[in-house]
Amino acid sequence: MKVATGAGQQAVGSERMTAVILAGGLGRRMGRVDKGLQLLDGKPLVQWVLERLAPQADEVLLNANQNTERYETFGYPVIGDQIGGFAGPLAGLHAALTRATHPLVAAVPCDSPFLPTDLLARLRAAITLAGADVATARTFDQAQPVFCLCRRDLLPQLTAFLAAGGCQPTLWYQTLAAIEVAFDDQADAFRNINTEDDLTSLRRLSQ
Ligand SMILES: Nc1nc2c(ncn2[C@@H]2O[C@H](COP(=O)(O)OP(=O)(O)OP(=O)(O)O)[C@@H](O)[C@H]2O)c(=O)[nH]1
């Protein structure tokens, strides 16, 4: 997998993009709470993500498997996984590929409230320049596979991967023309919340 920096190349590429916020997980490390609805500074995490993501995309979808009516109040279409059994983030991407209006589809987790404001532009530039199927983010030596942009026409490949029991995003990417985009300049923007302690320390930081 090739690493492209992408910085300064945001204007490359013009294909339209649908973006999905993945809020369909079980939140086991937080005691099975619905992570997207947890409050940071009085605002649900999904709202934090929406405010950074929506200006970057031509269409926004919310992916949730519970509390659907609550998610609908954010004003965007809410889609559930079509592949049952909590198959992981790729199940949410799969649902988005079936619903997306645009040829490029981005997915981001609901638990990263400070995601980069140029995330999609840089991923699209990398896909365009490399002629790739999928672009994912990387910060220093850490892959960020749940921040991705891929071609909508990968739906048959993703359906087959999931049907065969696959669930790890990185394993699926290995079957594709995939490229990584380095966001070393914005590593803090990928800070995510997995536990109650993570949320508490972010609350302290933001006060
Ligand atoms: N649609 C969908 N999204 C998922 C699924 N599992 C995880 N995600 C999402 O993928 C992102 C990263 O998830 P994790 O933090 O690894 O999983 P989680 O379920 O949120 O939390 P844990 O159970 O503690 O691992 C989050 O935005 C989750 O909502 C799933 O089965 N379906």
The ligand as an SDF file (V2000), in Angstrom:
LIG
                    3D

 32 34  0  0  0  0  0  0  0  0999 V2000
  -22.5770   -0.0660   11.1010 N   0  0  0  0  0  0  0  0  0  0  0  0
  -21.7320   -0.5820   11.9760 C   0  0  0  0  0  0  0  0  0  0  0  0
  -20.7770    0.1930   12.5210 N   0  0  0  0  0  0  0  0  0  0  0  0
  -19.9590   -0.3720   13.4210 C   0  0  0  0  0  0  0  0  0  0  0  0
  -20.0600   -1.7220   13.8030 C   0  0  0  0  0  0  0  0  0  0  0  0
  -19.0980   -1.9780   14.7230 N   0  0  0  0  0  0  0  0  0  0  0  0
  -18.4170   -0.8220   14.8910 C   0  0  0  0  0  0  0  0  0  0  0  0
  -18.9480    0.1430   14.1150 N   0  0  0  0  0  0  0  0  0  0  0  0
  -18.5360    1.5500   14.0270 C   0  0  0  0  0  0  0  0  0  0  0  0
  -17.1630    1.6010   13.6940 O   0  0  0  0  0  0  0  0  0  0  0  0
  -16.5120    2.6450   14.4030 C   0  0  0  0  0  0  0  0  0  0  0  0
  -15.3560    2.0730   15.1960 C   0  0  0  0  0  0  0  0  0  0  0  0
  -15.9270    1.1420   16.0660 O   0  0  0  0  0  0  0  0  0  0  0  0
  -15.2630    0.5820   17.3710 P   0  0  0  0  0  0  0  0  0  0  0  0
  -14.8990    1.6630   18.3170 O   0  0  0  0  0  0  0  0  0  0  0  0
  -14.1700   -0.3530   16.9900 O   0  0  0  0  0  0  0  0  0  0  0  0
  -16.4820   -0.2930   17.8870 O   0  0  0  0  0  0  0  0  0  0  0  0
  -17.6810    0.1360   18.8050 P   0  0  0  0  0  0  0  0  0  0  0  0
  -18.7440   -0.8640   18.6130 O   0  0  0  0  0  0  0  0  0  0  0  0
  -18.0580    1.5610   18.5870 O   0  0  0  0  0  0  0  0  0  0  0  0
  -17.0760    0.0090   20.2530 O   0  0  0  0  0  0  0  0  0  0  0  0
  -16.5230   -1.3240   20.9800 P   0  0  0  0  0  0  0  0  0  0  0  0
  -17.6510   -2.3010   21.0520 O   0  0  0  0  0  0  0  0  0  0  0  0
  -16.1030   -0.8350   22.3040 O   0  0  0  0  0  0  0  0  0  0  0  0
  -15.3790   -1.8370   20.1300 O   0  0  0  0  0  0  0  0  0  0  0  0
  -17.5860    3.2930   15.2760 C   0  0  0  0  0  0  0  0  0  0  0  0
  -18.0120    4.4430   14.6080 O   0  0  0  0  0  0  0  0  0  0  0  0
  -18.6780    2.2510   15.3580 C   0  0  0  0  0  0  0  0  0  0  0  0
  -19.9760    2.8220   15.4800 O   0  0  0  0  0  0  0  0  0  0  0  0
  -21.0920   -2.5280   13.2000 C   0  0  0  0  0  0  0  0  0  0  0  0
  -21.2540   -3.7240   13.4600 O   0  0  0  0  0  0  0  0  0  0  0  0
  -21.8920   -1.8900   12.2980 N   0  0  0  0  0  0  0  0  0  0  0  0
  1  2  1  0
  2  3  2  0
  2 32  1  0
  3  4  1  0
  4  5  2  0
  4  8  1  0
  5  6  1  0
  5 30  1  0
  6  7  2  0
  7  8  1  0
  8  9  1  0
  9 10  1  0
  9 28  1  0
 10 11  1  0
 11 12  1  0
 11 26  1  0
 12 13  1  0
 13 14  1  0
 14 15  2  0
 14 16  1  0
 14 17  1  0
 17 18  1  0
 18 19  2  0
 18 20  1  0
 18 21  1  0
 21 22  1  0
 22 23  2  0
 22 24  1  0
 22 25  1  0
 26 27  1  0
 26 28  1  0
 28 29  1  0
 30 31  2  0
 30 32  1  0
M  END
$$$$
